[in-house]
Amino acid sequence: MTYRVAMDIGGTFTDVVAYDENTGTFEAAKSPTTPRDLTRGMLSAIDKVVENAGEISFFVHGTTQGLNALLERKGSKVLLLSTQGMRDVYHIARGNRDRMFDLHYRKQQPLVQRADTTEVRGRLNWKGEELEPLDEAAVVAVAEQVKCGSFDAVAVALLFSYLNPAHELRVGQILRQELPADIMVVLSHEVAREWREYERTSTAVLEAYTGPVVRKYLSKVQEKFSAAGMDVPVQVMQSSGGVVNASFAREHPLQTLLSGPVGGTAGGAAVAGLLNLKNAICVDMGGTSFDVSLVLDGKPDISHEGDADGFPLLTPLVKLHTIGAGGGSLAYAEAGGLRVGPESSGATPGPACYGNGGTRATVTDANCLLGRVDPTWFAGGSLQLDVDAATSAIGSLAAELNLDPVDLAGGIVDVANAKMAQAIRTLTVEHGLEPQEFTFIAFGGAGPMHAEAIAQELGIREVVIPRFPGAFSAWGMIGSNVRRDFVHPFFIQGELLDQDSMVDELKALGRRAGSALEDQGIGPAHHEFEYSVQMRYQGQDYALTVPLTAADEPAEEDFLQTICHRFGELHESRYGHSTPDAGVEFVSLRVSGRGLLPAMTPKPFEPVAEAVGKRSQRVIFQSRSWDAAVLRREELPVGETVEGPAVIVEGTSTTVISPSSRARVDENGFLIIEVGAK
């Protein structure tokens, strides 16, 4: 067994990266995604990088099965079980606070209808103490309702179960005894042992809605891969940026909801480590979407709560902001003006220049008309672009808007770039972060083509294009470690803190995390733990996660003063102000356990020995035509400097350098674009 293999399954292509542990070399490949049976496309992609599946020592992949089921509303039929009197918690939800003045806002339809929500007697108080025993006979009746109603899953969300899960555990035990094994039972305290009744209920519903789909998919993947001769367990990327084996993911499918996109963030953190970067903006531009995430202090920016298509969820996940902007985004006229996206031409028919029958103008067609791609060697030579078809599509829209086709093509690219720059501001400027203080890491099939222009829009001076940008998410997965996260409620005001109790609870969480890592096959010698507390000022509604140096740090004599100062600094950096004299309170304790996999020792980057040779083509920037060099990236040696304008092509993407910038190849084989250097 000599190969580590990672795979990212997209809507059009399945990307695969293999690392040869003997030679220290990487190889990337693409294979068409097969929607009816994804395993066919996966095995086809593996065949391009590994001759024998039995040689694979580690396999990890990102899946969007759960996310797609949610976005397309093709999830499971769910029954929601709540405490008597709490039936409407899920449907009342929260007010429209973030978009209060949006007159077009429409609240998402709940994933569970009110008729499919039922109640059971049994009550705990706010301390987790039992006020009324659980009505077990009613739970048995619920099981009959599930069987008669052809439900696929049951979400159980009982009041105050995050403090005392006894009632939920008993409900789960009864339901699993009474129901067939293929009906999924989700207990809210197991997916989110945190306060906020609606958010915890929503999280349980999301797991129940998407879980059966993910379970079936992962079972099929394991079965097909085992039949193909792969003996190692299938690993799955989590939304938090770590990996877990498929057996765990089947039992906790919600943790894979953002499995695919976060691979790019994990790769961004790895690139930041190689280049000794503190902060970086990671952008992934494909054919349909544009994903933005951040690396802060060398680590992915992870939140403990988020949003999935309008539904809140309480689980560790990389902060991602996604908009409908990609190479296939359609350009159209509206109210006499130009609009770009979010509607996409998709894989079929795709952009007009693909020659598959598309007739509407897209971003890729605009780049084709502007000469910013190599039409004779697109996607590694696998596709010949039809420049005439792109010109015709752009020309039709230009006539409608009474514009010159070249000017319109430039306008399409500018509008798309402006939308993507605004998406980046959503994660930076709106949170008090200055984009100029970040390095820009661009990947995806279309990311390197637009990276420099977006960076100029934001005032960023350096752009990094990593190797294999079109398969970079898979590259990021291949170096990720196993990760397990645990949380424990710990409500207490600062002046009443029992420091010994906090230490005991943190150490107990650490033991749970260590045991969970051992269940994933990682021995204690390879464990790392990060401890933190969630804090807020007294009277605040939301808390910040404040890191600890160790589990026993709270035992230090001046701990309260130290942690309050640390919290104040974090509050200042996040919100621009702090109140040092205000009282604080603790909300919960957290631990992240990481299982460190064997480190990779890549071979130093070397260009290919045989060069195709330089050539040039006309490229348009700012309505002016330039003679630009067209270069093969794999031929560029370490230290090579490329003066703009230039078009650098490779198998998975195209990088565009404007006349005002230059690029160089560093020792890792990365392209470093110096924006505006000329």
Secondary structure, DSSP 8 states (H G I E B T S, - for coil): --EEEEEEE-SSEEEEEEEETTTTEEEEEEEE--TT-HHHHHHHHHHTT-S-GGGEEEEEEE--HHHHHHHTT----EEEEEETT-TTHHHH-----TTTT-TT------SS-GGGEEEE--EE-TTS-EEE---HHHHHHHHHHHHHTT-SEEEEE-TTTTT--HHHHHHHHHHHHHS-TTSEEEEHHHH--SS-HHHHHHHHHHHHHHHHHHHHHHHHHHHHHHHTT--S-EEEE-TTS-EEEHHHHHHSGGGGTTTTTHHHHHHHHHHHHHHT-S-EEEEEE-SS-EEEEEEETTEE-EES-EEETTEEE-S-EE--EEES-STTEEEEEETTEEEEEEEE-TTTT--GGGTSS--S-BHHHHHHHTT-S-TTSBTTTTB---HHHHHHHHHHHHHHHT--HHHHHHHHHHHHHHHHHHHHHHHTGGGT--GGGSEEEEESSSHHHHHHHHHHHHT--EEEE-SSGGGHHHHHHHT--EEEEEEEEEEEEGGG--HHHHHHHHHHHHHHHHHHHHHTT--GGGEEEEEEEEEEETT-SS-EEEE-SSTTGGGSTTHHHHHHHHHHHHHHHHHS---TTS-EEEEEEEEEEEE-------------SS----EEEEEEETTEEEEEEEEEGGG--TT-EEESSEEEE-SS-EEEE-TT-EEEE-TTS-EEEETT--
